Amino acid sequence: MALDLVRVPPAGTWEQRRAHTFGLAESWVEPGTATPADALRHLVRRYLRAFGPALAADVASWTGLGITDVRPALDRLELRRFRDADGQTLVDVPRAPLPEASVPAPVRFLPTFDAVLLVHARCTGILPEHFRPLIFNTKMPQSVPTFTVNGRVAGTWRHEGRHVQLEPFEPLPRAARREAEDEAGRLSTFFA
């Protein structure tokens, strides 16, 4: 007989960490009527709401399941389907916002461990492969804070004293540099 366990609130604090404790799921979560197939469909929908449109392989990678486990959930859901530049099928939840390709993506600052960078093993649409070693490496596997220009990682940032310092990986066009500096100024104000 398999027992369903959940991690329960720890007895420790940030300063005095203790081992994680586990308890029986039935004493923490009300019994549900969802089937494993219902749960998988729910998980896939939640992923797509956060990170869609996506390849079926992306969904499988994120869930830790095989594509053969995920595909039936994708087939049973009402989803929008698109083709990417390579002709592969992307899926997304219906009515999810999707800007026109001509809409410019604003500069964004991403913190360490941001889900956008960590959600896939290789998210080359947002993190160009030649920049990957600058963000993730064996000495610092948690990533570093980055900023994006036109929806792609363009450099790193750090908060020093009262200012946010930018370190672009390549020279930025004048307008993009100005936009990044303006956003850095707003982030500095937030930190203050």
JOQUIBEL-V302685 format. One record per residue. PSI is psi in radians with two decimals (* if undefined). Layout:
# JOQUIBEL-V302685
PSI, PSI
This chain:
# JOQUIBEL-V302685
2.24, 2.40, 2.36, 2.07, 2.62, 2.68, 2.21, 2.85, 2.30, 2.76, -0.25, -3.10, 3.11, -0.64, -0.58, 1.50, 2.55, 2.91, 2.60, 2.52, 2.63, 2.68, 2.94, 2.31, -0.66, -0.39, -0.13, -0.49, 2.32, 2.54, 2.42, 2.99, 0.06, 2.44, 2.88, -0.64, -0.69, -0.77, -0.71, -0.74, -0.71, -0.78, -0.77, -0.77, -0.77, -0.72, -0.84, -0.60, -0.57, -0.66, 0.10, 2.86, 2.60, 2.77, 2.66, -0.64, -0.58, -0.76, -0.80, -0.76, -0.79, -0.70, -0.34, 0.16, 2.87, 2.73, -0.56, -0.41, -0.61, -0.60, -0.76, -0.64, -0.74, -0.67, -0.50, -0.20, 2.60, 1.92, 2.69, 2.57, 2.43, 2.93, 2.33, -3.10, -0.41, 0.05, 0.10, 2.63, 2.23, 2.52, 2.67, 2.79, 2.63, 2.56, 0.25, 2.48, 2.39, 1.80, 2.74, 2.67, -0.45, -0.17, 2.13, 2.49, 2.25, 2.80, 2.37, 2.52, 2.20, 2.37, 3.04, 2.50, 0.36, 2.37, -0.52, -0.68, -0.47, -0.15, -0.44, 2.73, -0.69, 1.71, 1.22, -0.26, -0.53, -0.51, 1.71, 2.41, -0.63, -0.23, -0.23, -0.79, -0.36, -0.32, -0.75, 2.28, 2.97, -0.44, -0.37, 1.27, -0.16, -0.06, 3.09, 2.82, 2.34, 2.91, 2.65, 2.59, 2.23, 0.60, 0.14, 2.52, 2.24, -0.18, -3.01, 2.87, 2.77, 2.63, 2.06, 2.09, -1.98, 0.13, 2.72, 2.13, 2.33, 2.47, 1.48, 2.59, -0.47, 2.80, 2.37, 2.52, 2.62, -0.81, -0.70, -0.68, -0.75, -0.77, -0.73, -0.72, -0.66, -0.77, -0.67, -0.67, -0.74, -0.67, -0.67, -0.75, -0.72, -0.81, -0.61, *
